[in-house]
Amino acid sequence: MAKKRPQTKAKRPQPGGEEIPVVGAREPCPCGSGRRYKACHGRAAAQAQAELVHRPFEGLPGECDWVALRELVPAATVELPLKGGLPEGVPSVTLATVLPMAWPALRRDDGSVLLGLQNDTSSGDISRDLADTLRRALVAEPGTPVQGRRAPADGPRLQDLLDPEGAFEPVVHSGFEFWVPDAENATPEVTASLERANAAAIPTVKLSGVDAAYWCETPEKNHLRWVMPHEEERLLDALARLHAAGRSSLGEGTRLVGSFRAHGLTVPVWDLPSGVTAEEVEKPAAEFAERLAASLAVTEPLTPEERRARGGLTNRQVTLS
């Protein structure tokens, strides 16, 4: 018979604020407890990784536009101000919807940083994953991309790194030429990625008269997708009141067709005739915003007709995240 291994009493983890590195699940926990990582600090880390943060961009300036750039807009950039200013050697930090080769981030030759938003994340908190990528990009060697990884469960979030008083002003592009300052000298891989991305991009325009509303053009019809900050139940009631009263459209030939949820916010969607441009929907959208504000202020229960309208809107609602 095999000899029994002598039993040793495991040391208790030592209290302290030092970071516990991530190791293999069956390896000894680096805290020194003598237990496997998955049964010690790995348990809390796994739980934190699995917990879904429903509103990862809550508290950031421009939360609605963060959601739009994550889910709706093909090509856009935003300058990001950091708490305490930019580190030495980093002239700018720019959020981009997508980066070449689907890189999570890129430190350019001049030291500037591009942070990709539409990448897959390894945890339930997009904000924490993006913050981890940003921190690593700020110290990466110039001219190198930053690869994805599992962010530490106790790492900072974007809300900890970005200036809460800074503006969030997306610039929507027709293509992805912002990837390469000098397209003629780009590598063949980046050039091919740029061509594929430009071919797949849906023409999109951000309305200037209202917040977080984006017009897009598709072969069959155009759409307006509008990310709204209001509490979902209250917003659906307000939309139902307008819909039942025949006041939910944005003009002749347009109609409110439903909504979807994305990162804790509700995004109503309108179908527009293919000839309706973004400029032409600016005034109707501003007028609708006034009607919506008045409807949101109503506190009376829904009428039977309004409840039916609400049911129709709810039945056509889709959750993206």
PLY file of the C-alpha trace (Angstrom):
ply
format ascii 1.0
element vertex 321
property float x
property float y
property float z
element edge 320
property int vertex1
property int vertex2
end_header
0.00 0.00 0.00
1.14 3.49 -0.75
2.34 5.43 2.20
0.07 8.12 3.47
1.42 11.60 3.09
1.95 13.35 6.42
-0.84 15.80 7.17
0.31 19.36 7.68
-1.76 22.09 9.13
-2.40 24.78 6.54
-1.31 28.24 7.39
-4.04 30.80 7.47
-3.83 33.52 4.82
-2.02 36.54 6.18
-4.11 39.70 6.25
-2.86 42.54 4.17
-3.61 44.61 1.11
-1.05 43.05 -1.23
-2.41 41.75 -4.54
-2.76 37.97 -4.86
-1.54 36.89 -8.32
-3.68 34.57 -10.42
-2.31 31.03 -10.86
-3.68 27.69 -12.05
-6.78 26.47 -10.23
-4.99 23.36 -8.82
-1.77 25.11 -7.91
-0.99 26.24 -4.35
-2.50 29.62 -3.56
0.20 32.31 -3.57
-1.13 33.68 -0.27
0.67 30.86 1.57
-2.38 29.13 3.04
-1.30 25.72 1.72
-4.64 25.27 -0.05
-5.22 25.06 -3.76
-5.89 28.40 -5.45
-9.43 27.42 -6.49
-10.36 26.67 -2.88
-8.75 29.80 -1.45
-8.41 33.21 -3.13
-9.52 31.71 -6.45
-13.00 31.14 -5.08
-13.61 34.86 -4.55
-11.95 35.67 -7.86
-14.15 33.20 -9.75
-17.27 34.56 -8.10
-16.30 38.12 -8.99
-15.59 37.10 -12.58
-19.03 35.45 -12.90
-21.07 38.31 -11.46
-22.69 40.33 -14.23
-22.67 44.09 -13.85
-25.87 45.14 -15.62
-24.89 48.80 -15.99
-21.10 48.73 -16.41
-20.92 52.35 -17.62
-23.12 53.84 -14.89
-21.55 56.92 -13.35
-19.40 57.71 -16.38
-20.02 60.91 -18.35
-21.99 59.97 -21.46
-23.25 56.58 -20.23
-25.80 56.41 -23.06
-23.13 57.07 -25.68
-20.85 54.43 -24.10
-23.67 51.93 -24.67
-24.26 53.14 -28.23
-20.58 52.87 -29.14
-20.39 49.41 -27.61
-23.47 48.03 -29.40
-24.62 50.25 -32.29
-21.90 52.33 -33.90
-19.37 50.73 -36.29
-16.67 53.41 -36.34
-16.23 56.14 -33.74
-13.62 57.62 -31.44
-13.68 59.64 -28.21
-10.86 61.41 -26.40
-10.71 60.14 -22.80
-9.50 62.42 -19.99
-7.83 60.62 -17.09
-7.95 61.50 -13.41
-4.85 63.46 -12.60
-4.04 64.02 -16.26
-2.08 61.98 -18.79
1.11 60.15 -17.77
4.42 61.39 -19.11
5.02 60.11 -22.62
1.30 59.55 -23.35
0.05 62.46 -25.46
-3.53 61.19 -25.66
-5.90 58.34 -24.78
-8.61 57.62 -27.34
-11.52 55.21 -27.06
-12.29 53.48 -30.38
-15.20 51.22 -31.22
-12.93 48.67 -32.93
-9.18 48.36 -33.44
-7.31 46.49 -36.20
-6.95 42.75 -35.67
-9.52 43.13 -32.85
-6.75 44.26 -30.49
-8.02 45.25 -27.03
-5.69 48.27 -27.08
-2.74 49.72 -28.96
0.17 51.92 -27.87
1.16 53.84 -30.96
4.71 54.76 -31.93
4.21 58.30 -30.60
3.10 56.94 -27.20
-0.62 57.67 -27.64
-3.10 54.97 -26.61
-6.10 53.56 -28.47
-8.55 51.53 -26.36
-10.96 49.17 -28.15
-14.54 49.03 -26.86
-16.24 46.28 -28.85
-14.02 43.41 -27.75
-15.09 40.27 -25.92
-14.46 40.53 -22.19
-13.48 37.80 -19.76
-15.68 38.79 -16.84
-19.14 40.11 -16.13
-17.85 43.66 -15.66
-16.90 45.36 -18.92
-15.77 48.44 -17.04
-13.20 46.49 -15.00
-11.91 44.65 -18.07
-11.49 47.89 -20.02
-9.77 49.58 -17.09
-7.28 46.71 -16.83
-6.53 46.94 -20.55
-6.13 50.72 -20.33
-3.69 50.52 -17.41
-1.52 48.04 -19.27
-1.65 50.12 -22.46
-0.40 53.21 -20.63
2.86 51.41 -19.78
3.22 49.26 -22.90
6.14 49.75 -25.23
5.31 52.27 -27.99
4.37 50.57 -31.22
2.86 47.46 -29.60
-0.70 46.11 -29.19
-2.04 45.04 -25.80
-3.43 41.51 -25.61
-6.50 40.48 -23.68
-6.37 38.77 -20.31
-8.50 38.07 -17.26
-8.61 41.24 -15.19
-7.91 40.98 -11.46
-11.19 40.70 -9.56
-10.24 43.58 -7.29
-8.79 45.77 -10.02
-9.99 49.32 -10.75
-12.88 50.14 -13.05
-13.15 52.87 -15.66
-14.97 54.95 -13.07
-11.75 54.91 -11.03
-9.48 55.95 -13.89
-11.42 58.49 -15.95
-12.06 62.11 -15.02
-15.71 62.27 -13.86
-15.88 65.94 -14.94
-14.47 65.28 -18.41
-16.60 65.55 -21.52
-17.54 62.47 -23.55
-17.97 63.60 -27.15
-18.02 60.80 -29.73
-16.85 61.47 -33.26
-18.52 59.09 -35.73
-16.43 58.15 -38.77
-17.48 56.78 -42.16
-14.66 54.22 -41.99
-11.69 53.08 -39.95
-8.96 55.22 -41.43
-8.31 56.58 -37.93
-6.53 53.28 -37.26
-3.46 54.26 -39.22
-1.99 57.78 -39.30
0.05 56.72 -42.34
-2.03 54.25 -44.37
0.65 53.91 -47.08
3.10 52.39 -44.60
0.64 50.10 -42.82
1.45 46.39 -42.64
-0.41 44.06 -45.05
-2.32 42.55 -42.11
-3.57 45.93 -40.91
-4.41 47.02 -44.47
-6.47 43.87 -45.03
-8.22 44.30 -41.69
-9.00 47.93 -42.59
-10.51 46.96 -45.92
-12.70 44.28 -44.34
-13.89 46.62 -41.61
-14.74 49.43 -44.05
-16.69 47.05 -46.26
-18.83 45.88 -43.31
-19.47 49.29 -41.72
-23.09 50.49 -41.81
-23.34 54.25 -42.52
-24.14 55.85 -39.16
-24.65 59.45 -38.00
-25.03 60.82 -34.47
-27.85 63.34 -34.18
-26.74 66.72 -32.87
-30.03 67.96 -31.40
-30.66 65.17 -28.88
-28.43 62.93 -26.78
-27.30 59.43 -27.80
-29.54 59.06 -30.88
-27.95 57.41 -33.93
-29.31 57.26 -37.47
-28.15 54.38 -39.65
-28.69 53.35 -43.24
-29.42 49.78 -44.35
-30.29 48.45 -47.81
-34.03 48.13 -47.12
-34.76 51.00 -44.74
-33.13 53.43 -42.39
-33.38 53.39 -38.61
-33.02 55.64 -35.60
-31.74 53.93 -32.45
-31.86 56.09 -29.36
-30.21 55.08 -26.08
-32.19 56.58 -23.20
-31.18 56.98 -19.54
-34.65 56.69 -18.00
-35.70 53.80 -15.75
-37.08 51.07 -17.99
-40.60 50.64 -16.59
-41.20 54.38 -16.46
-39.87 54.82 -20.00
-42.04 52.02 -21.40
-45.11 53.57 -19.77
-44.29 56.93 -21.33
-43.69 55.40 -24.76
-46.96 53.45 -24.47
-48.91 56.65 -23.73
-47.46 58.31 -26.80
-47.97 55.22 -28.95
-51.63 54.87 -27.95
-52.18 58.55 -28.73
-50.57 58.20 -32.17
-47.70 60.49 -31.19
-44.76 58.08 -31.12
-43.61 58.46 -34.73
-40.95 60.77 -36.09
-42.94 61.92 -39.08
-44.73 60.51 -42.10
-43.73 56.96 -42.94
-41.85 56.43 -39.68
-42.87 54.25 -36.77
-41.69 53.15 -33.37
-41.14 49.42 -33.86
-39.91 48.39 -30.41
-36.82 48.58 -28.26
-33.96 46.55 -26.88
-32.01 46.48 -23.65
-28.27 47.00 -23.61
-26.07 47.27 -20.52
-28.98 48.23 -18.30
-30.47 50.89 -20.57
-33.42 50.86 -22.96
-32.96 51.68 -26.66
-36.15 52.53 -28.61
-35.92 51.90 -32.35
-37.76 53.62 -35.19
-38.06 52.47 -38.78
-37.54 55.28 -41.28
-38.16 55.36 -45.03
-34.95 54.80 -46.97
-35.05 58.38 -48.24
-35.06 59.96 -44.77
-31.60 61.27 -43.91
-30.09 61.97 -40.51
-30.45 65.70 -41.08
-34.15 65.32 -41.88
-34.85 63.45 -38.64
-33.15 66.05 -36.40
-36.22 68.27 -35.94
-38.75 65.41 -35.48
-36.43 63.82 -32.89
-36.16 67.08 -30.93
-39.95 67.43 -31.00
-40.35 63.84 -29.84
-37.96 64.51 -26.95
-40.33 67.24 -25.74
-43.37 64.92 -26.02
-41.49 62.19 -24.18
-40.52 64.52 -21.34
-44.17 65.47 -20.87
-45.25 61.81 -20.98
-42.60 60.83 -18.43
-44.08 63.39 -16.04
-47.52 61.71 -16.08
-48.16 59.62 -12.98
-51.68 58.30 -13.63
-52.13 54.56 -14.30
-52.19 53.46 -17.92
-55.56 53.23 -19.63
-56.60 49.88 -21.20
-55.54 51.15 -24.63
-52.19 52.31 -23.27
-51.64 48.94 -21.56
-52.24 47.20 -24.90
-49.75 49.54 -26.53
-47.24 48.79 -23.79
-47.73 45.06 -24.24
-46.98 45.41 -27.93
-43.78 47.32 -27.23
-42.70 44.83 -24.57
-43.33 41.85 -26.85
-40.94 43.34 -29.39
-38.20 44.02 -26.87
-34.86 42.21 -27.16
-32.01 42.06 -24.64
-28.55 42.45 -26.17
-26.52 42.27 -22.97
0 1
1 2
2 3
3 4
4 5
5 6
6 7
7 8
8 9
9 10
10 11
11 12
12 13
13 14
14 15
15 16
16 17
17 18
18 19
19 20
20 21
21 22
22 23
23 24
24 25
25 26
26 27
27 28
28 29
29 30
30 31
31 32
32 33
33 34
34 35
35 36
36 37
37 38
38 39
39 40
40 41
41 42
42 43
43 44
44 45
45 46
46 47
47 48
48 49
49 50
50 51
51 52
52 53
53 54
54 55
55 56
56 57
57 58
58 59
59 60
60 61
61 62
62 63
63 64
64 65
65 66
66 67
67 68
68 69
69 70
70 71
71 72
72 73
73 74
74 75
75 76
76 77
77 78
78 79
79 80
80 81
81 82
82 83
83 84
84 85
85 86
86 87
87 88
88 89
89 90
90 91
91 92
92 93
93 94
94 95
95 96
96 97
97 98
98 99
99 100
100 101
101 102
102 103
103 104
104 105
105 106
106 107
107 108
108 109
109 110
110 111
111 112
112 113
113 114
114 115
115 116
116 117
117 118
118 119
119 120
120 121
121 122
122 123
123 124
124 125
125 126
126 127
127 128
128 129
129 130
130 131
131 132
132 133
133 134
134 135
135 136
136 137
137 138
138 139
139 140
140 141
141 142
142 143
143 144
144 145
145 146
146 147
147 148
148 149
149 150
150 151
151 152
152 153
153 154
154 155
155 156
156 157
157 158
158 159
159 160
160 161
161 162
162 163
163 164
164 165
165 166
166 167
167 168
168 169
169 170
170 171
171 172
172 173
173 174
174 175
175 176
176 177
177 178
178 179
179 180
180 181
181 182
182 183
183 184
184 185
185 186
186 187
187 188
188 189
189 190
190 191
191 192
192 193
193 194
194 195
195 196
196 197
197 198
198 199
199 200
200 201
201 202
202 203
203 204
204 205
205 206
206 207
207 208
208 209
209 210
210 211
211 212
212 213
213 214
214 215
215 216
216 217
217 218
218 219
219 220
220 221
221 222
222 223
223 224
224 225
225 226
226 227
227 228
228 229
229 230
230 231
231 232
232 233
233 234
234 235
235 236
236 237
237 238
238 239
239 240
240 241
241 242
242 243
243 244
244 245
245 246
246 247
247 248
248 249
249 250
250 251
251 252
252 253
253 254
254 255
255 256
256 257
257 258
258 259
259 260
260 261
261 262
262 263
263 264
264 265
265 266
266 267
267 268
268 269
269 270
270 271
271 272
272 273
273 274
274 275
275 276
276 277
277 278
278 279
279 280
280 281
281 282
282 283
283 284
284 285
285 286
286 287
287 288
288 289
289 290
290 291
291 292
292 293
293 294
294 295
295 296
296 297
297 298
298 299
299 300
300 301
301 302
302 303
303 304
304 305
305 306
306 307
307 308
308 309
309 310
310 311
311 312
312 313
313 314
314 315
315 316
316 317
317 318
318 319
319 320
